[in-house]
Amino acid sequence: MLMEQLFSSGLMRMGPSRTDPNRQVGVFNPSAVAGLSELRATRMDEFRWIAGEWNYENAVPATSVNPAYGDIGTCKFSLCEKNNWVCMVAPDGRETQQITFDPFSKQWIYVLMNGAYGMLRSPEGWRGNQIAFIGLMTMIGINCEWRIRWTKENTDQFFFVNEERDASGSWAYIDEWHFKRKS
């Protein structure tokens, strides 16, 4: 179980509470977490290139009930929360956390919190110029297992492909998004 794993691994131990030093509570073992902040910072540098404004094109194929269509727009990404997150920046400047690196599990986390809800993970991380996030999500009321595969073409161009797990267990193409840095 979770607490047993945290304490038996040495990650946590008993120690004084921050709010009441006379109370013994579970605290992080300093020697077990040494270097985790530096690891996270180093790994977050792998996404530093994404900061800035982008033009995008979204291509959606036809299905038995809809024609193929495409949309275009602009978006902005930033490194936020002390450079611990990649955030999507709304037109009003509000930042929404989307991607981070968890140094405890040593995996990338992709969080969806608006219209689509879920937490996808990438334990493998970047393999060359690609990274894939996989997990359960809810998209406008529909639950599914999702995979989003990002490909960085260069620091001014990237794309990602969305897929869902179908009934046979295979990945089925949903759509793709192409981004070019605004000049």
C-alpha positions, -999 to +999 in steps of 0.1 A: +000+000+000+011+036-006+022+047+029+040+014+035+059+018+002+068+054+010+082+046+044+098+012+036+116+027+006+131+054+028+115+082+009+096+092+041+102+090+078+087+103+110+097+138+119+084+171+134+054+188+118+060+222+101+030+236+120+035+219+153+070+207+160+058+187+190+037+165+166+054+137+148+042+132+112+055+117+079+082+139+063+105+135+034+138+120+042+163+147+030+188+122+018+162+104-003+150+136-021+184+152-025+189+160-062+152+157-072+148+194-078+179+195-100+167+164-119+133+180-126+150+213-137+173+194-161+145+174-176+122+205-180+149+220-202+139+194-227+107+214-233+122+249-230+120+253-268+082+253-267+079+287-250+064+313-273+036+319-298+025+294-324+002+291-354-015+258-356-036+238-380-058+209-368-067+182-394-097+159-386-105+131-410-140+121-422-159+094-404-192+077-412-210+106-396-189+137-403-169+152-432-132+158-430-124+193-417-096+215-405-092+244-382-065+270-377-055+294-349-028+306-326-017+296-292+010+304-267+030+282-244+052+293-214+073+277-188+056+286-155+054+277-118+092+283-113+099+266-147+084+233-133+055+233-159+048+239-195+016+260-195-009+270-222-014+307-220-049+320-226-055+353-245-061+370-211-026+358-199-040+331-176-017+301-175-030+265-174-005+238-164-002+210-189+032+192-189+057+185-161+083+160-152+078+141-119+112+133-105+098+108-080+085+085-107+109+097-134+081+102-159+065+130-178+030+140-169+004+156-193-026+171-175-059+180-193-082+203-173-106+221-196-131+203-219-109+172-218-099+159-184-073+134-175-037+127-167-015+110-193+020+097-186+052+092-205+075+069-186+099+066-216+101+103-222+118+117-253+131+091-277+150+112-301+126+139-313+094+121-301+075+117-269+042+098-263+017+103-234-008+076-226-037+075-201-074+076-194-092+107-202-127+122-206-133+142-237-165+162-237-182+135-216-167+105-235-143+082-215-114+067-235-078+056-233-058+082-251-024+085-267-009+117-279+024+114-298+045+146-301+072+150-328+096+180-325+107+187-361+129+216-349+127+245-324+102+263-347+080+234-358+063+204-341+031+183-344+012+158-324-012+130-333-041+120-311-052+084-310-076+063-289-075+026-280-103+008-299-122-023-290-095-046-305-068-029-284-052-011-313-046+026-315-070+044-338-062+077-354-083+107-342-067+138-356-034+158-357-022+192-349+007+210-367+024+240-350+048+266-365+064+293-344+050+328-351+076+351-366 
